[in-house]
Protein backbone atom coordinates (compact mmCIF):
# COMPACT_ATOMS: atom_id res chain seq x y z
CA UNK A 1 0.00 0.00 0.00
CA UNK A 2 2.86 2.41 0.82
CA UNK A 3 4.46 1.67 -2.54
CA UNK A 4 1.12 2.30 -4.28
CA UNK A 5 0.68 5.59 -2.43
CA UNK A 6 4.21 6.64 -3.35
CA UNK A 7 3.68 5.76 -7.01
CA UNK A 8 0.33 7.55 -7.06
CA UNK A 9 1.80 10.65 -5.45
CA UNK A 10 4.70 10.68 -7.93
CA UNK A 11 2.28 10.40 -10.88
CA UNK A 12 0.11 13.27 -9.65
CA UNK A 13 3.18 15.44 -8.99
CA UNK A 14 4.42 14.71 -12.52
CA UNK A 15 1.00 15.63 -13.91
CA UNK A 16 1.12 18.90 -11.94
CA UNK A 17 4.59 19.57 -13.38
CA UNK A 18 3.34 18.84 -16.90
CA UNK A 19 0.28 21.05 -16.58
CA UNK A 20 2.37 23.73 -14.88
CA UNK A 21 4.71 23.84 -17.87
CA UNK A 22 1.89 24.54 -20.35
CA UNK A 23 2.32 28.35 -20.40
CA UNK A 24 6.12 27.98 -20.38
CA UNK A 25 6.09 25.85 -23.55
CA UNK A 26 3.52 28.22 -25.08
CA UNK A 27 5.78 31.23 -24.56
CA UNK A 28 8.72 29.43 -26.18
CA UNK A 29 6.45 28.51 -29.10
CA UNK A 30 5.38 32.15 -29.45
CA UNK A 31 9.04 33.08 -29.78
CA UNK A 32 9.14 30.90 -32.90
CA UNK A 33 6.54 33.13 -34.52
CA UNK A 34 3.45 30.94 -34.14
CA UNK A 35 0.20 32.72 -33.32
CA UNK A 36 -2.49 31.72 -30.81
CA UNK A 37 -5.10 30.02 -33.04
CA UNK A 38 -2.46 28.07 -34.97
CA UNK A 39 -0.77 26.88 -31.77
CA UNK A 40 -4.02 25.67 -30.21
CA UNK A 41 -5.21 24.08 -33.44
CA UNK A 42 -2.00 22.02 -33.70
CA UNK A 43 -2.12 21.14 -30.00
CA UNK A 44 -5.65 19.75 -30.06
CA UNK A 45 -5.51 18.30 -33.60
CA UNK A 46 -2.54 16.13 -32.62
CA UNK A 47 -3.68 15.36 -29.09
CA UNK A 48 -7.06 13.84 -30.05
CA UNK A 49 -5.74 11.04 -32.34
CA UNK A 50 -2.85 10.31 -29.98
CA UNK A 51 -5.28 9.83 -27.10
CA UNK A 52 -7.40 7.55 -29.27
CA UNK A 53 -4.24 5.56 -30.05
CA UNK A 54 -3.54 5.20 -26.32
CA UNK A 55 -7.10 3.96 -25.79
CA UNK A 56 -6.68 1.42 -28.61
CA UNK A 57 -3.35 0.20 -27.20
CA UNK A 58 -5.01 -0.31 -23.84
CA UNK A 59 -7.84 -2.15 -25.60
CA UNK A 60 -10.45 0.07 -24.02
CA UNK A 61 -13.72 1.01 -25.74
CA UNK A 62 -13.57 4.42 -27.37
CA UNK A 63 -17.26 4.76 -28.26
CA UNK A 64 -19.38 7.22 -26.28
CA UNK A 65 -23.17 7.09 -25.85
CA UNK A 66 -25.05 9.48 -28.10
CA UNK A 67 -26.84 10.92 -25.11
CA UNK A 68 -23.49 12.27 -23.88
CA UNK A 69 -22.60 14.10 -27.11
CA UNK A 70 -24.42 17.39 -26.35
CA UNK A 71 -22.77 17.57 -22.92
CA UNK A 72 -19.37 16.82 -24.43
CA UNK A 73 -19.87 19.47 -27.11
CA UNK A 74 -20.69 21.98 -24.36
CA UNK A 75 -17.52 20.95 -22.54
CA UNK A 76 -15.63 21.41 -25.80
CA UNK A 77 -16.94 24.97 -26.04
CA UNK A 78 -15.83 25.67 -22.46
CA UNK A 79 -12.40 24.13 -23.03
CA UNK A 80 -11.95 26.11 -26.26
CA UNK A 81 -12.78 29.37 -24.48
CA UNK A 82 -10.64 28.53 -21.46
CA UNK A 83 -7.59 27.59 -23.51
CA UNK A 84 -7.97 30.60 -25.76
CA UNK A 85 -8.30 33.13 -22.94
CA UNK A 86 -5.50 31.63 -20.82
CA UNK A 87 -3.03 31.33 -23.72
CA UNK A 88 -3.92 34.89 -24.74
CA UNK A 89 -3.51 36.22 -21.17
CA UNK A 90 0.15 35.18 -20.97
CA UNK A 91 0.92 37.40 -23.94
CA UNK A 92 -0.16 40.46 -21.93
CA UNK A 93 0.82 39.73 -18.33
CA UNK A 94 3.55 37.62 -16.68
CA UNK A 95 2.92 33.88 -16.53
CA UNK A 96 3.17 33.90 -12.74
CA UNK A 97 0.44 36.54 -12.44
CA UNK A 98 -1.85 34.82 -14.95
CA UNK A 99 -1.43 31.52 -13.11
CA UNK A 100 -2.30 33.00 -9.72
CA UNK A 101 -5.42 34.63 -11.15
CA UNK A 102 -6.40 31.38 -12.88
CA UNK A 103 -6.03 29.46 -9.62
CA UNK A 104 -8.92 31.37 -8.08
CA UNK A 105 -11.16 28.90 -9.97
CA UNK A 106 -11.82 26.57 -6.96
CA UNK A 107 -13.67 29.46 -5.31
CA UNK A 108 -15.85 29.91 -8.38
CA UNK A 109 -16.44 26.15 -8.59
CA UNK A 110 -17.86 26.18 -5.06
CA UNK A 111 -20.02 29.21 -5.79
CA UNK A 112 -21.38 27.51 -8.91
CA UNK A 113 -22.01 24.29 -7.00
CA UNK A 114 -24.03 26.21 -4.43
CA UNK A 115 -25.88 28.36 -6.94
CA UNK A 116 -26.50 25.82 -9.72
CA UNK A 117 -26.49 22.45 -7.99
CA UNK A 118 -27.77 23.75 -4.63
CA UNK A 119 -24.94 21.90 -2.91
CA UNK A 120 -24.56 22.55 0.83
CA UNK A 121 -21.56 24.54 2.00
CA UNK A 122 -19.09 22.35 3.85
CA UNK A 123 -17.53 23.57 7.08
CA UNK A 124 -14.70 25.95 6.38
CA UNK A 125 -15.77 26.71 2.80
CA UNK A 126 -16.79 30.33 3.38
CA UNK A 127 -13.54 31.39 5.09
CA UNK A 128 -11.59 29.51 2.42
CA UNK A 129 -13.40 31.46 -0.30
CA UNK A 130 -12.76 34.74 1.52
CA UNK A 131 -9.08 33.77 1.77
CA UNK A 132 -8.83 33.07 -1.98
CA UNK A 133 -10.66 36.23 -3.04
CA UNK A 134 -8.57 38.33 -0.64
CA UNK A 135 -5.52 36.81 -2.28
CA UNK A 136 -6.79 37.82 -5.73
CA UNK A 137 -7.32 41.37 -4.46
CA UNK A 138 -3.74 41.48 -3.15
CA UNK A 139 -2.30 40.04 -6.37
CA UNK A 140 -4.07 42.61 -8.52
CA UNK A 141 -3.78 45.59 -6.18
CA UNK A 142 -6.20 48.47 -5.98
CA UNK A 143 -5.05 50.53 -8.94
CA UNK A 144 -3.84 47.92 -11.48
CA UNK A 145 -0.79 50.16 -11.85
CA UNK A 146 1.79 48.47 -14.05
CA UNK A 147 -0.55 45.60 -14.89
CA UNK A 148 -2.07 45.19 -18.35
CA UNK A 149 -5.82 45.18 -17.77
CA UNK A 150 -6.43 43.13 -20.93
CA UNK A 151 -4.30 40.30 -19.61
CA UNK A 152 -5.98 40.44 -16.19
CA UNK A 153 -9.45 40.25 -17.72
CA UNK A 154 -8.40 37.36 -19.96
CA UNK A 155 -6.97 35.45 -16.99
CA UNK A 156 -10.12 36.09 -14.95
CA UNK A 157 -12.21 34.93 -17.90
CA UNK A 158 -10.12 31.76 -18.08
CA UNK A 159 -10.70 31.15 -14.37
CA UNK A 160 -14.46 31.68 -14.67
CA UNK A 161 -14.79 29.49 -17.76
CA UNK A 162 -12.67 26.75 -16.22
CA UNK A 163 -14.86 26.75 -13.11
CA UNK A 164 -17.86 26.23 -15.39
CA UNK A 165 -15.99 23.47 -17.21
CA UNK A 166 -15.23 21.64 -13.94
CA UNK A 167 -18.82 22.04 -12.74
CA UNK A 168 -20.26 20.72 -16.00
CA UNK A 169 -17.88 17.79 -16.17
CA UNK A 170 -18.65 16.76 -12.60
CA UNK A 171 -22.37 17.00 -13.28
CA UNK A 172 -22.63 15.46 -16.74
CA UNK A 173 -19.79 12.96 -17.12
CA UNK A 174 -20.20 10.67 -14.14
CA UNK A 175 -21.02 7.70 -16.37
CA UNK A 176 -18.68 8.40 -19.29
CA UNK A 177 -15.14 7.01 -19.64
CA UNK A 178 -12.76 9.91 -19.12
CA UNK A 179 -10.09 9.27 -21.78
CA UNK A 180 -12.54 8.94 -24.71
CA UNK A 181 -14.35 12.02 -23.38
CA UNK A 182 -11.06 13.92 -23.28
CA UNK A 183 -10.26 12.84 -26.86
CA UNK A 184 -13.70 14.02 -27.99
CA UNK A 185 -13.29 17.38 -26.22
CA UNK A 186 -9.84 17.85 -27.82
CA UNK A 187 -11.26 16.97 -31.24
CA UNK A 188 -14.04 19.52 -30.76
CA UNK A 189 -11.46 22.15 -29.75
CA UNK A 190 -9.40 21.40 -32.87
CA UNK A 191 -12.47 21.84 -35.07
CA UNK A 192 -13.39 25.04 -33.24
CA UNK A 193 -9.96 26.62 -33.67
CA UNK A 194 -9.81 25.46 -37.29
CA UNK A 195 -13.18 27.09 -37.95
CA UNK A 196 -12.31 30.29 -36.12
CA UNK A 197 -8.93 30.49 -37.81
CA UNK A 198 -10.41 29.94 -41.26
CA UNK A 199 -13.17 32.49 -40.65
CA UNK A 200 -10.82 35.19 -39.40
CA UNK A 201 -7.82 34.35 -41.56
CA UNK A 202 -5.80 33.89 -38.37
CA UNK A 203 -4.14 30.57 -39.18
CA UNK A 204 -0.51 30.92 -40.20
CA UNK A 205 1.74 27.89 -40.58
CA UNK A 206 4.76 29.90 -41.69
CA UNK A 207 6.30 29.95 -38.22
CA UNK A 208 9.96 29.11 -37.60
CA UNK A 209 11.06 25.47 -37.13
CA UNK A 210 12.23 26.46 -33.63
CA UNK A 211 8.58 26.54 -32.55
CA UNK A 212 8.15 22.78 -33.08
CA UNK A 213 10.10 21.49 -30.03
CA UNK A 214 7.98 23.46 -27.52
CA UNK A 215 4.82 22.56 -29.47
CA UNK A 216 5.63 18.85 -29.28
CA UNK A 217 6.58 19.21 -25.60
CA UNK A 218 3.25 20.93 -24.99
CA UNK A 219 1.43 17.99 -26.60
CA UNK A 220 3.46 15.04 -25.28
CA UNK A 221 4.60 16.27 -21.86
CA UNK A 222 1.95 18.76 -20.80
CA UNK A 223 -1.17 17.32 -22.38
CA UNK A 224 -1.08 13.57 -23.05
CA UNK A 225 1.60 12.65 -20.51
CA UNK A 226 0.11 14.87 -17.81
CA UNK A 227 -3.43 13.59 -18.40
CA UNK A 228 -2.38 9.93 -18.28
CA UNK A 229 -0.23 10.52 -15.18
CA UNK A 230 -3.05 12.31 -13.39
CA UNK A 231 -5.56 9.52 -13.96
CA UNK A 232 -2.93 6.91 -13.08
CA UNK A 233 -2.30 8.71 -9.80
CA UNK A 234 -6.01 9.22 -9.22
CA UNK A 235 -6.57 5.45 -9.20
CA UNK A 236 -3.88 4.97 -6.55
CA UNK A 237 -4.49 7.84 -4.12
CA UNK A 238 -8.13 8.81 -4.71
CA UNK A 239 -9.74 12.08 -5.88
CA UNK A 240 -9.29 14.16 -2.73
CA UNK A 241 -5.57 13.47 -2.28
CA UNK A 242 -4.99 13.83 -6.03
CA UNK A 243 -6.70 17.23 -6.00
CA UNK A 244 -4.69 18.40 -2.99
CA UNK A 245 -1.38 17.18 -4.42
CA UNK A 246 -2.21 18.96 -7.68
CA UNK A 247 -2.13 22.26 -5.81
CA UNK A 248 1.66 22.29 -6.41
CA UNK A 249 0.97 22.98 -10.11
CA UNK A 250 1.09 26.80 -9.91
CA UNK A 251 4.29 26.56 -7.87
CA UNK A 252 5.95 24.80 -10.80
CA UNK A 253 4.64 27.43 -13.22
CA UNK A 254 5.77 30.35 -11.09
CA UNK A 255 9.14 28.76 -10.36
CA UNK A 256 9.95 28.10 -14.01
CA UNK A 257 8.68 31.52 -15.11
CA UNK A 258 10.96 33.19 -12.60
CA UNK A 259 13.91 30.98 -13.57
CA UNK A 260 13.52 31.21 -17.35
CA UNK A 261 11.90 34.60 -17.93
CA UNK A 262 13.24 36.55 -14.94
CA UNK A 263 9.72 37.23 -13.73
CA UNK A 264 9.21 38.40 -10.18
CA UNK A 265 6.37 39.05 -7.78
CA UNK A 266 6.11 41.94 -5.34
CA UNK A 267 5.80 41.08 -1.65
CA UNK A 268 2.09 41.93 -1.82
CA UNK A 269 1.55 39.71 -4.84
CA UNK A 270 3.49 36.85 -3.23
CA UNK A 271 1.33 37.11 -0.11
CA UNK A 272 -1.76 37.17 -2.31
CA UNK A 273 -0.53 34.07 -4.12
CA UNK A 274 -0.08 32.26 -0.81
CA UNK A 275 -3.65 33.18 0.19
CA UNK A 276 -5.06 32.03 -3.16
CA UNK A 277 -3.34 28.65 -2.97
CA UNK A 278 -4.17 28.20 0.72
CA UNK A 279 -7.81 29.01 0.04
CA UNK A 280 -7.90 26.66 -2.95
CA UNK A 281 -6.38 23.82 -0.90
CA UNK A 282 -8.82 24.52 1.95
CA UNK A 283 -11.80 24.48 -0.42
CA UNK A 284 -10.60 21.22 -1.97
CA UNK A 285 -10.14 19.56 1.42
CA UNK A 286 -13.48 20.80 2.75
CA UNK A 287 -15.30 19.24 -0.23
CA UNK A 288 -13.98 15.75 0.53
CA UNK A 289 -17.38 14.03 1.07
CA UNK A 290 -18.82 15.49 -2.13
CA UNK A 291 -15.74 14.62 -4.18
CA UNK A 292 -15.50 10.97 -3.15
CA UNK A 293 -17.95 9.79 -5.79
CA UNK A 294 -17.07 12.19 -8.57
CA UNK A 295 -15.06 11.68 -11.70
CA UNK A 296 -12.26 14.06 -12.53
CA UNK A 297 -12.81 16.61 -15.26
CA UNK A 298 -11.56 15.41 -18.67
CA UNK A 299 -8.44 17.27 -19.65
CA UNK A 300 -6.95 20.34 -18.05
CA UNK A 301 -5.57 23.61 -19.29
Buried (B, 14 or more C-beta within 10 A) or exposed (E): EEEEBEBBBBBBBBBBBBBBBBBBBBBBBBEBBBBBBBBBBBBBBBBBEBBBEBBEEEEEEBEBEEEBEEBBBBBBBBBBBBBBBBBBBBBBBBBBBBBBBBBBBBBBBBBBBBEEEEBEBBEBBEEBBEBBBBBBEBBBBEEEEEBBEEBBBBBBBBBBBBBBBBBBBBBBBEEBBBBBBBBBBBBBBBBBBBEBBEEEEBBEEEBEEEBBEBBBBBBBBBBBBBBBBBBBBBEBBBBBBBBBBBBBBBBBBBBBBBEEBEBEBEEEBBBBBBBBBBBBBBBBBBBBEBBEEBBBBBBBB
